[in-house]
């Protein structure tokens, strides 16, 4: 025995009562609303090229379906933040 007190998982995480949700900032091109969206409000589609890689959401203000291109950094941020991702397969 190392003399270290035993700590249970329950006591180690006792102070952690909630997880802060990730919020993404976006803008609607139709109504120009500035939005804060949760990961569940966004969808990411990763295609074979930059032209076919995009994220999308429905504007909560005006209901418009919004689709915007997603470069490497955006893909990294969205996937890291828990956004649901669809990998598109190239057509033959």
Buried (B, 14 or more C-beta within 10 A) or exposed (E): EEEEEEEEEEEEEEEEEEEEEBEBEBEBEEEEBEBEBBBEBBBBBBBEEEEEBBBBBBBEEEEBEBEEEBEEEBBEBBBEBEBEBEEEEEEE
